[in-house]
Amino acid sequence: MNLKTTYMGLCLRSPIIVGASPLTGNLTGIQELEKLGASAIVMPSLFEEQIVQEAIAETQYLDLSGNYSAFPSTSEYLLSIESYLRLIKEAKQKVKIPVIASLNGRSPGWWCRYAKEMEKAGADGLELNIYQVSADVSQSSESIEMDTLEIVRLVRKEVQIPLAVKICPFYTNVGNIAQRFQAAGANGLVLFNRFLQPEMDIETLEIKSKIPLGTSRDSQLAATWIALLYHRLKLDFAATGGVIEPRDAIRLILAGASVVMVCSALLEKGIGYISIIENEILDWMKRHHFSSLEDWRGLLSQHKHPSPESLVRLQYVGLLVSEERRRSHLGNKHFPNKVQ
């Protein structure tokens, strides 16, 4: 049995990648992750706002695109620009697994400049981390999509290394935008970027932001879309968010994922958990008589179904009708009208 797979043309010993996180932000951590079984790592994102602040030496800066002085100070970021590029170079000298850099910004020219810097530093691939929430009610969804596609096109012209696009799930047609990313030059699609929702404290009347660790439930949306798009596009799919248990990784690969990105599980259980995930996948393969990953990747995708849209609709209606019937049999005693 073997777990070999390919992602964006990169040959990997297994589908287990460590996603962008503090775990991948230093050389010692990257070396340890390789030793424990990670097949590749994605470095933490380098943020446009961080670079703007470094360029102006933390002076007040206001232009038409926003007030950058409201963002974290340069000392709060995990890596400076120079240390980020240096880490890429050092990691490529010390580890054999692919090192994928990550950019997170909003200005097209900025993406291109630093994508080239990362390629020169030796990055094996680049993840374009697209996180944009538009509160401008006058901006159409089409204009938002065109801006994002333009970023991919421009970066593709500047670099030769593989490109992955990490997106949020809030598109009218995820399949269509994925197809357009492919046409713009993307090699992979990372599903999905977590939508961070601030909490409102009703006592202090403050808005507080925090990043809770993921749960297995978080992986269901990615599994659904990967199963719908697998084999309909030439993109490689990476699933991120909610890979907590080995069964989550198995389910996502059955849907058609080339790789799964783990982060929350390692932060909670320790980086040695990588080997537990791998061993349980191998045990599962043995029980089901699979000798390689390609024997079962995409086995539960919808690529052979003539009308996946009809299938999704059928599943939706069937589930609701079944649930309504089940609840009607429970009786009203389970649904009291008054609060006790």
N, C-alpha and C positions, 0 to 999 in steps of 0.2 A: 504494500500500500504506500502511496505517496500523496502529498498534498500540494504538489507543484502547480503553480498558476501563473498567469501573466496579467499585468496591469499596466495599461498605457505602453505596452511593448516592453516593459521591464519584467524579466524573468525572476520569479520569487519562489522560495522553497516552501512557502505555505501562504494561505490567504490572510494571515493575521498580521495586520499593520497597527502600529501604535500611532493614534491620531495626534493632531496638534494639541499640545498641553505642556505644562511645566516639566513633565517627565522627559520631554525631548529637547529641553532648552539648555543642556550642558553636555559636554563631551563624556563625562563619567556615566551619566545616565544613559546616553545613547549606546555606549559600549556594553553596559550591563543589560540593556534591552536586547541587544544582538545576542549576547551570551545566553539569555533565557529563552530565546526562540522567536523574537520579532523578525519578520521577513523584510520589513522596511519601516522607516519612521517618517512622520510628517513633522517638521519643525513648527514651533509656535509662529503665529502670524506676525509679520512686520507691518505696522499700521502707518497709513499715510499721515495721520495726525501727529504721530510720534516723530516722523521725519521732518514735518513742517516745524515742529517745536525745536528740534535739534538745530535746524537750519537758522532759526532766528534766536537761538541761545536763550530760550524761555522768556523772551520779551512778549509784551502784549501784541496780539496779531488778530486783525479783523479784516476779512475781505468778503466778497459776495457769496462765497461758499460756506461761511459760518465762522463762529467765534472759537478759534482753536485754544484760546487761553482757558476755556472751560474744561478741557480734557485733562487727563492725569498728567502730572509733571514727568519730565523725561526720566527722572530717577525711579519712577514707579514701574516702568516697563521692564520686562524680563531681560531683554537684550537691546543694546544700542545698535545702530546701523553697522558700525565697524566690528563690534563683537559678533553680530549675526553673520556677517560675511566670513569672519575669521573662523567661526564655529563650523561653517560649511566646509571650509578648506581642511580644518583639523579632523573633522569627522570622516571625510573622504580618505584621509591618510590612515586612519585608525580602524575603520570598520569596512566590512565587505558588502553589507546590505545597502540598498538604495537609500539615499537621503533626499527627501522631497521638501523643498522650500515652500513657504506660504506667504502670500501677499494679501492684505486686506485694505482696500481704499475705495476711492470714488472718482478720482481724476484720471482720465485716460493716459495723459502724458506721463504722469507719475508711475503708473503701472509698468509702462514700457521701460523706463529708465532703470528701475530696480530689478525688473525681470532679467535684464541683460547683466546687471551686476551679479545676480545670483547664479546665472548660467556661467559666467566667467569664474566664479568662486568654485564651481564644480558640482553644483546641484544636479542630481539625476533627473529631476522632474520639478514641476512647479504647480502648486495648487492656488488657483485664483479664488479667494474666499469672498464671495459676493454676499454682503449683508447690507440690505438697504430697505428701510421702512419709509415710504413716502407719505408725509402728512399734508402734502400740497394737493388739495382737492381738484385743482385745475390741471394737474399732470395726468395724462392718460396712461393706461397700462401699456399701450403700444410704445409710447415714448420711453418708458422705463425699460422695457425689453430692448429697444434699439440701443439705448445707452450701454446696457450690459453687453450686448452682442458686439458693439464697437470696441469695447475694452478687449474682448477675446480676439477679435480680428487684429487689432493693433499689436497686442502682445505676440500673437502668432507670427507676425511679420518680423518681429525683432529677435525671437529666440528659436532654436532648433530642438530644445529638449521637450519631452512630453508635457502636455498641459491638461490639468483637470480643473473643472469648474465646480465649486461647492456652492449650492444654492439653497434658498429657503423654499418651502413647498407652496408658496402663495402665488401661483401662476394660474391663469384661467385654463391653460392647457399645458401641463408639464411636458407631455410628449412632444408637442410642437416646439416649445422653446429648447428642449433637448436636441431635437433634430437640427434646429438652427445653430445651436452651439457646435454641433458636429460639423456643419457646413462652414462655420467660422474658424475651424481649426482645432477644436478641442479633441483630446484623445480619451478623456474619461469624465465621468459625472459623479460627483459625491452627493449622496442623498441622505439626510438633509441637514442644512445648517439649523441649529437650534434657535427658535424664536424666543428671545429673552424677554420676559414679562415682569416689569417691576411690581412690587407689592405695595399696597397702600395701607399705612398704619393709621387706623381710625382713631387712635388715642392721641398720638403725637402729631397727627395730620401731616405726616411726612411720606415721601415716596422712597422706598428702599429697594435697592437692586442686589440680587445675589444669584449665583448659579447653582441650582440644586444638582446633585448627581443624577445621572440618567437612570431609567428603569427599563425593564424588558418591554413594557408597553410602548415605549418611545420608538422601538424598531419596527412597529407594525406598518406605519405609513411608508417607510422606505421599502419594506418587503412588498407592499401592494404595488407601488409604482415600478419597482425593478421587475416584478413578475409580468407587468403589462408591457414593458418596453424591451425586455430581453429578446434578442434576435431580430427585433424590428429596427434596431440601430446598430452601427458599428462601434459605438462607444463602449468602453469598459465601465462597469458600475461598481462604485465603492459605497458600502453602507456604513453610515456613521450615526452614533446615537442609539443607545439602548442595547448594545452588545454586552450584556451583563453576564449571562450564563452561556455555556457551550451550546445549548439548544437554540439560543438566539442566532449564533453564528451559523449553525446548520440550517435553520429556517431561511436565512437570508441568502445563503449559497444555493439552496434548493430553488429560491425565487429567481436566481440568475446572477447574483453578485460575484464579481471576480475576486474581491477582497472585502474584508470587514475590518473596520477601524475600532479599536478598543481604547478606552480612556477612563471612564468613570469606574469600571470594574477594577482597574489596576490601582487607581487612587484609593479605592475603598479596601481592596483585598491584598494589595501589594503586587509588584511587577512579576513575581514568580507565578502569578495566576495565568500568565501566558501559556506556560507549559501544561497547565491543567486543561485549558481550553483545547489545546492541540491534541492532547492525549485522549480526551473524551470524544473529539471528532473522529480520531482514528478508531476508537472502540466502536463508535456508532457505525462507521464504514464497515468494520469487520462483521458486525451483527447483520448488516444488510448486504453483505457480499459485494461491496464496491472495492475496486483495487486502486482507483485514482479519483481525483477530484472531478475530472471531466466526465466520469461515468454518471455523475448525479447532479452536476451544476445545471441549474435551470430546469430540473426535472418537474418542478411544480409551477413553472412559468405558464403564461397564457399564449406563448408564441404560435402554437399550433391551432388555437381556437380561431375560427373565421371572423368572429365579431366579439372582441374582448369587451367592447362597450355594452353589448347586450348581456354578456355574461355578468358583468359587474352589476348591471341593473337587476338582473334576475336574482343575484345573490342578495342584493339590498332588499328587494320586495319580499323575497322568500324569508329572509331573516326577521323582518318586521312582522309579517303575518304569523310566523311561528311563535314569536315572542308574545304577540297579542293573544294568541290562542292559549299559550301557557299561563299567562297571567289571569285570563278569564277563568281558568280552572282552579286558581288558588282561592278564589272567593273574596268577598269584600272585607273579611276580617283582617286581611293583610294590608288593607289600604284604608285605615280609619279616616273619617271625615273631620274628626276633632283632634286637636292637640291635647294630649293627656297631661 
